[in-house]
Amino acid sequence: MTLTVNCPTCKAPVTWDDSFPERPFCSHRCRLIDLGEWATEKHTIAGEPIYPEVGEGSDNVQ
């Protein structure tokens, strides 16, 4: 029995085997779209920031 999941980006079915080397994504394109969403902070992890934002209470002001 082969596990099938949906691509997080486009929801296409992806089998969890060597036929989809970009798994859980269906393609390199969907993987890059997801990476871009993390980079532009469209995806975030809830919680308090560990480090203050630049210029907010930082002793390393230049």
C-alpha positions in Angstrom: 0.0 0.0 0.0 1.4 3.4 -1.1 0.7 6.5 0.9 -1.0 9.3 -1.1 -1.0 12.9 0.2 -2.1 16.2 -1.3 0.4 18.8 -2.5 0.4 21.6 0.1 0.5 24.2 -2.7 -1.9 23.0 -5.4 -3.6 20.0 -3.7 -2.7 17.6 -6.5 -2.4 14.0 -5.3 1.2 12.9 -4.6 2.3 9.3 -3.9 5.0 9.0 -1.2 7.5 7.2 -3.3 10.4 7.8 -5.7 8.1 9.0 -8.5 7.7 12.3 -6.6 11.2 13.3 -5.5 9.9 16.8 -4.4 7.4 15.2 -2.0 5.2 16.3 -0.2 5.1 18.7 -3.2 4.0 17.6 -6.7 6.8 19.6 -8.4 9.8 21.8 -8.0 7.5 24.8 -8.9 5.1 24.1 -6.0 8.1 23.7 -3.7 9.4 27.1 -4.7 6.0 28.7 -4.4 5.8 27.5 -0.8 9.4 28.7 -0.1 8.4 32.1 -1.4 5.4 32.3 0.9 7.6 31.6 3.9 10.2 34.1 2.7 7.5 36.9 2.4 6.0 35.8 5.7 2.6 34.7 4.3 3.3 31.6 6.3 4.3 32.0 9.9 4.5 30.0 13.1 2.4 31.4 15.9 4.2 32.5 19.1 6.3 35.3 20.5 9.4 36.2 18.5 12.6 35.0 20.1 14.6 38.0 18.9 13.4 41.6 18.9 12.8 43.3 15.5 15.7 45.4 14.3 15.6 48.7 16.1 13.2 47.5 18.9 15.0 47.4 22.2 18.2 46.2 20.6 21.5 47.2 22.2 23.2 46.8 18.8 21.9 50.0 17.2 24.3 51.2 14.6 
